[in-house]
């Protein structure tokens, strides 16, 4: 039986809001972020148990995945860090 991922309206609205926010500075990067999110969703359908178990939920079927193709760099006078959007997946 083929699995599918069903996006909630709220999740799609969030992705749209993220894309609009990024597009203010770079429409090209906004497209890349959205593409990476949907590619990650395809991977979740294929292998739903990949990813880090999130102990704060107390369930082994709740996972966290990170799209590796995107990220943002933030810099301050002292530090440079990398941040990645994360996704919680209940299989």
Wavefront OBJ file of the C-alpha trace (Angstrom):
o trace
v 0.000 0.000 0.000
v 1.393 3.373 -1.009
v 1.723 5.917 1.752
v 0.903 9.553 1.352
v 1.522 12.721 3.280
v -1.485 14.922 3.808
v -0.669 18.592 4.335
v -2.908 20.512 6.697
v -4.167 23.905 5.587
v -2.250 25.424 8.496
v 1.021 23.805 7.377
v 0.594 25.061 3.816
v -0.263 28.526 5.126
v 2.917 28.440 7.244
v 5.016 27.470 4.227
v 3.441 30.300 2.250
v 4.198 32.763 5.063
v 7.799 31.544 5.272
v 8.192 31.927 1.505
v 6.717 35.440 1.556
v 9.046 36.459 4.372
v 12.152 35.149 2.587
v 11.007 36.558 -0.768
v 11.180 40.078 0.619
v 14.960 39.711 0.397
v 15.338 36.973 -2.214
v 12.569 35.417 -4.308
v 15.110 32.879 -5.588
v 15.927 31.676 -2.060
v 12.238 31.569 -1.180
v 11.677 29.161 -4.078
v 14.620 27.019 -2.965
v 13.267 26.809 0.572
v 9.808 25.764 -0.598
v 11.290 23.196 -2.988
v 13.445 21.765 -0.169
v 10.416 21.489 2.100
v 8.410 19.585 -0.484
v 11.384 17.355 -1.335
v 11.681 16.550 2.363
v 8.009 15.622 2.439
v 8.621 13.169 -0.420
v 11.443 11.580 1.600
v 9.169 11.343 4.657
v 6.634 9.370 2.628
v 9.330 6.957 1.468
v 11.072 6.511 4.844
v 8.912 7.864 7.677
v 11.070 6.472 10.490
v 14.213 8.373 9.515
v 15.124 11.325 11.664
v 15.806 12.080 15.282
v 13.371 10.735 17.852
v 12.046 13.672 19.839
v 12.132 12.569 23.479
v 10.066 15.551 24.596
v 7.020 13.944 22.957
v 7.559 10.554 24.581
v 6.778 8.626 21.373
v 9.281 6.878 19.133
v 7.158 7.516 16.046
v 7.468 11.311 16.387
v 10.560 12.322 14.438
v 12.385 15.495 13.553
v 13.848 15.995 10.090
v 15.986 18.804 8.706
v 16.180 19.823 5.060
v 19.909 19.843 4.328
v 19.772 21.935 1.188
v 18.726 25.119 2.941
v 19.802 27.110 5.900
v 20.517 30.607 6.944
v 23.634 32.140 8.365
v 23.398 34.656 11.147
v 26.338 36.659 12.347
v 26.996 38.850 15.312
v 30.188 40.586 16.339
v 31.269 37.490 18.286
v 29.665 34.414 16.772
v 28.467 32.875 13.567
v 25.829 30.175 13.721
v 23.793 28.117 11.301
v 20.113 27.542 11.767
v 17.965 24.922 10.085
v 14.209 24.693 9.924
v 12.972 21.491 11.469
v 9.898 19.363 10.953
v 8.139 17.098 13.354
v 6.776 13.954 11.770
v 4.399 11.517 13.415
v 4.469 8.215 11.595
l 1 2 3 4 5 6 7 8 9 10 11 12 13 14 15 16 17 18 19 20 21 22 23 24 25 26 27 28 29 30 31 32 33 34 35 36 37 38 39 40 41 42 43 44 45 46 47 48 49 50 51 52 53 54 55 56 57 58 59 60 61 62 63 64 65 66 67 68 69 70 71 72 73 74 75 76 77 78 79 80 81 82 83 84 85 86 87 88 89 90 91
